[in-house]
Structures are given as C-alpha cells and as structure tokens.
Amino acid sequence: MKLTYAVVIEQISNNCGAYAPDVPGCISTAETPDEMLANIREALAFHLDGLARSGDPVPVPAMSVDDAIAYHVQALADSDAELLADYGDAAATLSTRFETVEVEISTP
C-alpha cells in the first residue's frame, strides 16, 4: 500500500530534523536536507509497517502541505518562549521546509 504524507523539515547550520504531523512519534534526523528526505521516508515506512504488523491502525494521511504549515506554525506559537530560548542562536537560524513523501508499506 502506498501512502503520501506531508512532512516538516527543520534545518539549522549542521543538522536537520523531520516529522510527519499525521504520524505522531515518528521523527528522524540527518546532516543534509536530501539525507533527511530519505531518512524520514525510511522512518515512516518502518514505523507504519510496525503498526500494521502489530494490528494497530495506520494513520491515514490527512494533512496537505498547507495543513502541515498551519500545524507547525501553531505548534511554534504554542511553544513556551523559555523552551525556545534554550536553543539560543540556533532558533534564529532555523530554516523550515514542507514536503510530501510517499512510502510503501506491506499489509498483513
């Protein structure tokens, strides 16, 4: 089964992180954005395949990229300013991209 999820990719000077808002708990990191796309695709496939094999529901892709942008902006707005301050200069250099990734999982 092929599924397409919106993902949020955040990059600072030496690292990237990504998550799919439709799939809570599934995140990944990498050194470059290109590496990040491959890693989040692999992380999603592994996570979703594990859910399917254990009989748990697989989250249905519901968010568009625009929905993911709104979700991410709201999450930042809801963040504690003190928590963000812990990141110092890194928070100021944060770059965010929004993409879609297609993953294929086997169904039991």
Backbone as a printed PyTorch tensor [residue, N CA C, xyz], in Angstrom:
tensor([[[ 0.8410, -1.1540,  0.0000],
         [ 0.0000,  0.0000,  0.0000],
         [ 0.9020,  1.2380,  0.0000]],

        [[ 0.6070,  2.2090, -0.8840],
         [ 1.3720,  3.4480, -0.9510],
         [ 0.5930,  4.5560, -0.2530]],

        [[ 1.3170,  5.3230,  0.5750],
         [ 0.7270,  6.4300,  1.3150],
         [ 1.6110,  7.6580,  1.1460]],

        [[ 1.0100,  8.8340,  1.0700],
         [ 1.7600, 10.0710,  0.9150],
         [ 1.4630, 10.9910,  2.0930]],

        [[ 2.5240, 11.3550,  2.8080],
         [ 2.3990, 12.1940,  3.9950],
         [ 3.1020, 13.5270,  3.7950]],

        [[ 2.5210, 14.5890,  4.3680],
         [ 3.1960, 15.8840,  4.4400],
         [ 4.2160, 15.7830,  5.5690]],

        [[ 5.4110, 16.3220,  5.3430],
         [ 6.4470, 16.3120,  6.3790],
         [ 6.9970, 17.7220,  6.5790]],

        [[ 7.4650, 17.9500,  7.7850],
         [ 8.0880, 19.2110,  8.1740],
         [ 9.5750, 18.9210,  8.3560]],

        [[10.4080, 19.6820,  7.6540],
         [11.8610, 19.5110,  7.7490],
         [12.4460, 20.8100,  8.2920]],

        [[13.1260, 20.7080,  9.4140],
         [13.7580, 21.8720, 10.0280],
         [15.2660, 21.7120,  9.9220]],

        [[15.9300, 22.7860,  9.5110],
         [17.3770, 22.7270,  9.3400],
         [18.0410, 23.8750, 10.0890]],

        [[19.1000, 23.5430, 10.8240],
         [19.9970, 24.5520, 11.3660],
         [21.3420, 24.3340, 10.6840]],

        [[22.3570, 25.0210, 11.0910],
         [23.6210, 25.0010, 10.3530],
         [24.2160, 23.6140, 10.1470]],

        [[24.0680, 22.6940, 11.0900],
         [24.7430, 21.4030, 10.9470],
         [23.8380, 20.1860, 11.1300]],

        [[22.5320, 20.3670, 11.0840],
         [21.6470, 19.2390, 11.3390],
         [20.2500, 19.5330, 10.8000]],

        [[19.5310, 18.4750, 10.4730],
         [18.1350, 18.5760, 10.0590],
         [17.3190, 17.6030, 10.8890]],

        [[16.0780, 17.9480, 11.1190],
         [15.1370, 17.0550, 11.7740],
         [13.8460, 17.0840, 10.9910]],

        [[13.0820, 16.0140, 11.0440],
         [11.8190, 15.9810, 10.3120],
         [10.7920, 15.1560, 11.0610]],

        [[ 9.5380, 15.5030, 10.8010],
         [ 8.4200, 14.7450, 11.3450],
         [ 7.2270, 14.8800, 10.4100]],

        [[ 6.3080, 13.9420, 10.5200],
         [ 5.0520, 13.9830,  9.7770],
         [ 3.9380, 14.2000, 10.7990]],

        [[ 3.2570, 15.3460, 10.7430],
         [ 2.2170, 15.6150, 11.7370],
         [ 1.1360, 14.5370, 11.8220]],

        [[ 0.8790, 13.8360, 10.7340],
         [-0.1380, 12.7700, 10.7440],
         [ 0.3210, 11.5110, 11.4650]],

        [[ 1.6260, 11.4140, 11.7620],
         [ 2.1720, 10.1970, 12.3570],
         [ 2.9200, 10.5560, 13.6480]],

        [[ 2.1830, 10.7270, 14.7410],
         [ 2.8280, 11.1030, 15.9980],
         [ 3.9030, 10.0960, 16.4070]],

        [[ 5.0170, 10.6350, 16.9020],
         [ 6.0860,  9.7840, 17.4090],
         [ 7.0980,  9.3410, 16.3830]],

        [[ 6.9000,  9.6790, 15.1320],
         [ 7.8470,  9.2740, 14.0910],
         [ 8.6430, 10.4980, 13.6640]],

        [[ 9.9380, 10.4900, 14.0230],
         [10.8310, 11.5880, 13.6740],
         [12.1240, 11.0210, 13.1140]],

        [[12.9290, 11.9050, 12.5350],
         [14.2270, 11.4780, 12.0380],
         [15.1630, 12.6800, 11.9950]],

        [[16.4550, 12.4030, 11.9390],
         [17.4590, 13.4630, 11.8090],
         [18.4580, 13.0830, 10.7190]],

        [[19.1860, 14.0840, 10.2560],
         [20.2270, 13.8710,  9.2440],
         [21.0940, 15.1220,  9.1850]],

        [[22.1680, 15.0410,  8.4110],
         [23.0570, 16.1920,  8.2650],
         [22.6180, 17.1420,  7.1650]],

        [[21.9500, 16.6290,  6.1180],
         [21.5430, 17.4730,  4.9950],
         [20.0630, 17.2660,  4.6890]],

        [[19.4400, 18.2330,  4.0290],
         [18.0280, 18.0770,  3.6670],
         [17.7660, 16.8650,  2.7600]],

        [[18.6620, 16.6050,  1.8170],
         [18.4620, 15.4460,  0.9350],
         [18.5170, 14.1430,  1.7200]],

        [[19.4820, 14.0540,  2.6300],
         [19.5890, 12.8910,  3.5030],
         [18.3260, 12.7780,  4.3670]],

        [[17.8270, 13.9370,  4.7920],
         [16.6600, 13.9650,  5.6610],
         [15.4350, 13.3890,  4.9660]],

        [[15.2390, 13.7440,  3.7050],
         [14.0910, 13.1910,  2.9770],
         [14.1620, 11.6680,  2.9050]],

        [[15.3350, 11.1450,  2.6310],
         [15.4970,  9.6820,  2.5830],
         [15.2750,  9.0740,  3.9620]],

        [[15.8210,  9.7180,  5.0060],
         [15.6830,  9.1760,  6.3610],
         [14.2530,  9.2110,  6.8710]],

        [[13.5200, 10.3050,  6.6070],
         [12.1430, 10.3680,  7.1060],
         [11.2580,  9.3850,  6.3360]],

        [[11.5480,  9.1900,  5.0680],
         [10.7980,  8.1900,  4.2860],
         [11.0240,  6.7940,  4.8870]],

        [[12.2740,  6.4860,  5.2020],
         [12.6080,  5.1910,  5.7950],
         [11.9850,  5.0500,  7.1890]],

        [[12.0510,  6.1190,  7.9850],
         [11.4720,  6.0870,  9.3360],
         [ 9.9560,  5.8840,  9.2800]],

        [[ 9.3040,  6.5820,  8.3590],
         [ 7.8490,  6.4200,  8.2170],
         [ 7.4920,  4.9990,  7.7890]],

        [[ 8.2030,  4.4780,  6.8050],
         [ 7.9180,  3.1220,  6.3320],
         [ 8.0920,  2.1140,  7.4620]],

        [[ 9.1670,  2.2350,  8.2270],
         [ 9.4360,  1.3270,  9.3380],
         [ 8.3490,  1.4470, 10.4150]],

        [[ 8.0220,  2.6680, 10.7800],
         [ 7.0230,  2.9330, 11.8150],
         [ 5.6450,  2.4050, 11.4030]],

        [[ 5.2320,  2.7440, 10.1840],
         [ 3.9090,  2.3410,  9.7060],
         [ 3.8140,  0.8340,  9.5040]],

        [[ 4.8920,  0.2390,  8.9970],
         [ 4.9170, -1.2100,  8.8000],
         [ 4.7820, -1.9190, 10.1550]],

        [[ 5.4650, -1.3880, 11.1670],
         [ 5.3630, -1.9560, 12.5080],
         [ 3.9490, -1.8620, 13.0560]],

        [[ 3.3030, -0.7200, 12.8410],
         [ 1.9110, -0.5680, 13.2900],
         [ 1.0070, -1.5850, 12.5940]],

        [[ 1.1550, -1.6920, 11.2730],
         [ 0.3150, -2.6140, 10.5040],
         [ 0.5300, -4.0630, 10.9370]],

        [[ 1.7730, -4.4660, 11.1260],
         [ 2.0840, -5.8510, 11.5140],
         [ 1.5670, -6.1940, 12.9100]],

        [[ 1.5150, -5.1810, 13.7860],
         [ 1.0220, -5.4550, 15.1470],
         [-0.4840, -5.2880, 15.2650]],

        [[-1.1380, -4.9730, 14.1610],
         [-2.5940, -4.8550, 14.1690],
         [-3.1020, -3.4990, 14.6300]],

        [[-2.1890, -2.5520, 14.8410],
         [-2.5980, -1.2010, 15.2190],
         [-3.0110, -0.4250, 13.9760]],

        [[-3.8630,  0.5820, 14.1560],
         [-4.2800,  1.3560, 12.9810],
         [-3.1200,  2.1740, 12.4070]],

        [[-3.0550,  2.2060, 11.1030],
         [-2.0560,  3.0100, 10.3970],
         [-2.6880,  4.3850, 10.1700]],

        [[-2.0140,  5.4600, 10.6320],
         [-2.5750,  6.7950, 10.4430],
         [-2.7880,  7.1120,  8.9680]],

        [[-3.9750,  7.5370,  8.6520],
         [-4.3030,  7.8920,  7.2800],
         [-3.7360,  9.2780,  6.9870]],

        [[-3.0540,  9.4380,  5.8530],
         [-2.5530, 10.7720,  5.5160],
         [-3.7330, 11.7240,  5.3340]],

        [[-3.7910, 12.7480,  6.1540],
         [-4.9100, 13.6860,  6.0880],
         [-4.4560, 15.1120,  5.7960]],

        [[-3.2240, 15.4260,  6.1570],
         [-2.7440, 16.8030,  6.0050],
         [-2.1180, 17.0430,  4.6390]],

        [[-2.4970, 18.1810,  4.0750],
         [-1.8010, 18.6680,  2.8880],
         [-0.5640, 19.4220,  3.3740]],

        [[ 0.2770, 19.8580,  2.4710],
         [ 1.4210, 20.6670,  2.8620],
         [ 0.9330, 21.9480,  3.5410]],

        [[-0.1330, 22.5610,  3.0190],
         [-0.6770, 23.7720,  3.6450],
         [-1.1540, 23.4890,  5.0690]],

        [[-1.7830, 22.3310,  5.2750],
         [-2.2130, 21.9510,  6.6290],
         [-1.0030, 21.7700,  7.5480]],

        [[ 0.0570, 21.1610,  7.0260],
         [ 1.2720, 20.9420,  7.8170],
         [ 1.9160, 22.2740,  8.1960]],

        [[ 1.8820, 23.2320,  7.2820],
         [ 2.4150, 24.5640,  7.5830],
         [ 1.6200, 25.1770,  8.7320]],

        [[ 0.2990, 25.1470,  8.6480],
         [-0.5460, 25.7160,  9.7010],
         [-0.3180, 24.9990, 11.0260]],

        [[-0.1980, 23.6800, 10.9810],
         [ 0.0480, 22.8900, 12.1910],
         [ 1.3640, 23.3020, 12.8360]],

        [[ 2.4020, 23.4110, 12.0120],
         [ 3.7330, 23.7460, 12.5180],
         [ 3.7630, 25.1620, 13.0930]],

        [[ 3.1610, 26.1070, 12.3980],
         [ 3.1200, 27.4910, 12.8780],
         [ 2.3880, 27.5490, 14.2190]],

        [[ 1.2810, 26.8160, 14.3350],
         [ 0.5390, 26.8010, 15.5970],
         [ 1.3640, 26.1410, 16.7070]],

        [[ 2.0650, 25.0710, 16.3810],
         [ 2.9030, 24.4000, 17.3840],
         [ 3.9850, 25.3450, 17.8960]],

        [[ 4.5770, 26.1240, 17.0020],
         [ 5.5820, 27.1010, 17.4230],
         [ 4.9510, 28.1830, 18.2880]],

        [[ 3.7770, 28.6340, 17.9070],
         [ 3.0910, 29.6750, 18.6830],
         [ 2.7410, 29.1650, 20.0790]],

        [[ 2.4260, 27.8820, 20.1790],
         [ 2.0610, 27.2890, 21.4600],
         [ 3.2730, 26.9470, 22.3200]],

        [[ 4.4670, 26.9410, 21.7130],
         [ 5.6800, 26.5860, 22.4540],
         [ 5.9790, 27.6190, 23.5180]],

        [[ 6.5350, 27.1480, 24.5720],
         [ 6.9560, 28.0300, 25.6470],
         [ 8.1610, 28.8410, 25.1780]],

        [[ 8.0920, 30.1640, 25.2700],
         [ 9.1920, 31.0180, 24.8310],
         [10.4860, 30.6680, 25.5540]],

        [[10.3670, 30.2570, 26.7980],
         [11.5520, 29.8790, 27.5610],
         [12.2190, 28.6410, 26.9550]],

        [[11.3930, 27.6870, 26.5260],
         [11.9230, 26.4840, 25.8920],
         [12.6830, 26.8490, 24.6160]],

        [[12.0970, 27.6960, 23.7840],
         [12.7630, 28.1090, 22.5500],
         [14.0350, 28.8870, 22.8370]],

        [[14.0480, 29.6500, 23.9210],
         [15.2320, 30.4240, 24.2910],
         [16.4160, 29.5200, 24.6040]],

        [[16.1450, 28.2910, 25.0480],
         [17.2180, 27.3390, 25.3380],
         [18.0570, 27.0310, 24.1060]],

        [[17.4970, 27.2550, 22.9190],
         [18.2170, 26.9680, 21.6900],
         [19.1000, 28.1310, 21.2510]],

        [[19.0080, 29.2610, 21.9220],
         [19.8740, 30.4100, 21.6530],
         [19.8800, 30.8180, 20.2050]],

        [[21.0750, 30.9780, 19.6350],
         [21.2220, 31.4320, 18.2550],
         [20.6980, 30.4200, 17.2430]],

        [[20.6340, 29.1550, 17.6210],
         [20.1540, 28.1270, 16.6920],
         [18.7130, 28.4060, 16.2860]],

        [[17.8800, 28.8690, 17.2200],
         [16.4820, 29.1560, 16.9000],
         [16.3810, 30.2480, 15.8430]],

        [[17.2910, 31.2000, 15.8830],
         [17.2670, 32.2970, 14.9200],
         [17.6800, 31.8430, 13.5250]],

        [[18.4350, 30.7560, 13.4210],
         [18.9070, 30.2890, 12.1180],
         [18.1190, 29.0850, 11.6180]],

        [[17.0230, 28.7810, 12.2640],
         [16.1960, 27.6450, 11.8750],
         [15.5290, 27.9070, 10.5360]],

        [[15.6560, 26.9730,  9.6290],
         [15.0220, 27.0440,  8.3260],
         [14.0530, 25.8730,  8.2260]],

        [[12.8440, 26.1330,  7.7920],
         [11.8310, 25.0820,  7.7440],
         [11.3260, 24.9050,  6.3160]],

        [[11.2430, 23.6330,  5.8900],
         [10.6800, 23.2670,  4.5800],
         [ 9.5310, 22.3130,  4.8040]],

        [[ 8.6240, 22.3060,  3.8710],
         [ 7.4730, 21.4080,  3.9360],
         [ 7.4270, 20.6450,  2.6200]],

        [[ 7.3750, 19.3280,  2.7180],
         [ 7.4160, 18.4610,  1.5380],
         [ 6.3730, 17.3610,  1.7060]],

        [[ 6.2150, 16.5680,  0.6800],
         [ 5.4570, 15.3260,  0.8130],
         [ 6.4030, 14.1740,  0.5220]],

        [[ 6.1790, 13.0690,  1.2010],
         [ 6.9350, 11.8610,  0.9120],
         [ 5.9670, 10.7110,  0.7400]],

        [[ 6.2950,  9.8590, -0.2040],
         [ 5.4860,  8.6660, -0.4450],
         [ 6.2110,  7.4680,  0.1700]],

        [[ 5.4670,  6.6810,  0.9080],
         [ 6.0280,  5.4660,  1.4920],
         [ 5.1650,  4.2850,  1.0850]],

        [[ 5.8030,  3.1580,  1.0250],
         [ 5.0740,  1.9360,  0.7100],
         [ 5.2360,  0.9810,  1.8870]],

        [[ 4.1090,  0.4660,  2.3370],
         [ 4.1470, -0.4930,  3.4370],
         [ 3.4490, -1.7680,  2.9870]],

        [[ 3.8740, -2.8540,  3.5980],
         [ 3.2010, -4.1130,  3.3120],
         [ 2.0040, -4.2210,  4.2500]],

        [[ 0.9650, -4.8180,  3.7920],
         [-0.1940, -5.0160,  4.6520],
         [-0.2810, -6.4940,  5.0020]],

        [[-0.4800, -6.7810,  6.2830],
         [-0.5030, -8.1970,  6.7040],
         [-1.7010, -8.9420,  6.1560]]])
